């Protein structure tokens, strides 16, 4: 099996000063349909098939490669006649001969099936997390209302002697509390399980990978009780992300925004390019955060941690900050009591150095 798979990997050597391919194996014909004997004549047409968004990225990669500053493996896309992109992973090699010639080479392998699988898995996880957040918010709010009504009845309604009504109200109140705790525990377990897996970053269009969960949240806004909106850039903006972890950060920030925004308020998410970065803004019109606790908001045992407006437990921001820093990014917050809160996550755009 290993030998068969290796036969599908294109191996090549390119003489940089001469500007020509000096070797390519038979897999070139099997994988790309080319003729190894005509590879230099076919090379311009092959390069023309590069995805437009990958050309500048690969040009900088090529520059470093020929300088002997060996970059890591890179994933690129080739356009096909069928319309679907074919994904390839390039593993580079470099050698300088005794007479000073620079030879670059490497292995090119088709990873289209693996990329399709990963894309589908990431999309599924993103939708799952958004649905869980919507349902947990809606169910928590309902149980909180039941708990408040039970408490009100217990305080205000007189019961006959030896009546079981007070006992039943206490059971109802306790059951509601336990149900809300169980819902939040489920969400936290899901978040922690995702955060504790190894980081697997790849170059992705940030808007494309976040559109699915944002659509899901917008579709569920009637259940959420607040108006949920979002805006995305019109042109692709790329970053090196672990999609599953990054969408968990989005879900967590939106979740906390919903918990501190009264019914009828608004939560807005915006993705925008910055100078060499991609920014994710999560802004709400909620109760805001006291200025005194803002400097300690991202601490593990922060005094800023408090229940939501409906008594919900809030997931701490420590994991969000950790995941963002894993992506070589930053997370900041601006807030004013009574006027809402805005979190900003900023990660580097994908280029040759990230």
C-alpha positions, -999 to +999 in steps of 0.1 A: +000+000+000+028+024+009+046+017-024+014+022-044+007+056-026+043+067-032+038+061-069+012+088-070+037+114-055+053+136-081+090+140-075+110+166-094+143+186-096+145+221-110+178+238-120+173+274-110+201+291-130+191+271-161+154+278-155+143+243-164+132+210-149+159+184-150+140+155-136+103+145-130+091+110-123+063+090-140+037+102-114+036+135-133+018+118-161-005+097-138-015+126-115-014+157-138-018+141-172+015+155-185+043+141-205+076+139-185+096+144-217+077+177-224+075+190-188+094+222-195+071+231-224+041+222-203+053+241-172+038+276-181+003+261-187+006+242-154+015+273-135-014+292-151-037+267-134-027+279-100-056+293-080-055+332-083-054+335-045-024+313-042-001+329-068+014+358-048+017+335-018+036+309-038+058+335-054+071+346-021+075+310-010+095+303-042+118+333-035+127+319+000+130+284-014+156+294-040+175+313-013+179+281+007+157+294+035+137+262+035+100+270+042+077+244+056+054+223+035+028+244+016-006+236+003-017+250-031-047+247-054-048+239-091-079+247-111-093+218-130-115+216-161-142+201-140-144+233-119-133+218-086-100+228-071-074+201-067-053+204-035-016+196-035+010+195-007+045+205-017+074+192+004+105+212-007+142+203-011+173+224-018+208+217-028+238+238-039+262+219-061+300+221-059+300+245-089+275+268-072+244+258-091+212+259-071+188+229-074+154+229-059+132+198-058+107+180-038+076+160-036+041+171-048+012+149-035-025+152-042-044+158-009-078+167-024-096+139-007-081+147+027-089+184+023-125+176+014-128+154+044-113+180+067-135+208+053-166+187+058-155+178+094-148+215+102-181+226+087-200+199+107-182+209+140-189+246+134-226+239+127-228+216+157-213+242+180-236+269+168-267+247+172-256+237+207-251+273+216-285+283+204-303+254+221-284+258+253-292+296+254-329+289+247-332+261+271-312+279+299-335+309+295-366+287+298-353+269+329-343+302+344-379+315+339-393+283+355-370+288+384-380+324+389-417+315+387-413+287+412-395+311+436-422+337+431-450+312+438-431+299+468-428+334+483-462+349+473-488+321+473-501+309+507-506+271+508-529+252+531-515+233+560-498+200+552-499+210+515-472+195+492-472+226+471-441+242+488-422+209+484-432+206+448-421+242+441-387+235+457-384+204+435-393+224+404-368+251+414-340+226+421-347+207+389-345+239+368-312+248+385-297+213+379-309+214+342-292+247+336-260+235+352-261+203+331-266+223+299-237+246+306-215+216+316-222+200+283-211+231+264-180+235+285-170+199+280-174+203+242-153+234+243-126+219+264-124+187+243-119+208+212-093+231+229-072+202+242-066+186+208-034+193+189-033+225+168-037+218+131-034+250+112-040+254+075-043+284+051-080+292+048-102+321+037-115+333+071-148+345+059-155+312+041-149+291+072-169+313+095-199+319+073-215+286+082-217+290+120-226+327+116-255+317+093-266+292+118-266+318+146-285+342+125-311+316+116-316+309+154-319+345+164-356+342+172-347+316+198-318+337+211-340+366+220-316+392+205-310+404+170-279+387+156-261+402+126-228+398+109-206+412+081-178+396+061-152+410+037-161+410+000-127+397-010-109+366+004-087+372+034-064+343+043-050+332+077-033+301+091-061+287+113-071+256+131-107+260+119-123+239+147-105+258+175-110+292+159-147+287+155-149+276+191-134+311+200-161+327+179-188+306+195-176+313+230-174+351+225-209+352+209-222+330+237-210+354+264-223+384+244-257+368+243-257+362+281-250+398+289-274+413+264-310+418+274-338+405+252-343+428+222-306+438+222-281+433+194-250+412+189-229+419+158-199+400+144-176+415+118-146+400+100-124+425+083-088+427+069-063+448+089-027+458+079-012+423+076-039+408+098-074+396+100-097+410+127-128+394+142-150+418+162-178+406+185-199+435+197-230+436+219-254+462+232-255+446+267-248+457+302-211+461+298-182+452+321-171+474+351-139+493+343-123+481+376-122+445+364-114+450+328-076+446+333-081+412+349-107+399+325-084+372+309-070+358+342-078+323+351-095+332+385-107+366+374-131+385+396-148+396+364-164+362+360-201+365+368-234+349+359-253+360+328-285+381+330-306+349+332-283+332+357-263+314+331-227+302+338-202+319+316-173+301+300-140+318+310-120+338+284-087+321+294-090+294+268-101+319+241-069+339+248-048+307+248-062+296+214-057+330+199-021+332+211-015+297+196-025+314+163+001+342+170-027+366+176-041+389+202-075+394+219-086+427+233-118+441+249-134+475+251-165+480+273-186+506+290-212+498+316-247+502+302-235+505+266-221+471+257-189+453+251-167+447+220-141+419+218-115+420+190-094+390+179-066+398+155-045+371+138-018+374+111-028+371+075-013+341+059+019+348+040+053+332+036+063+339+072+033+325+091 
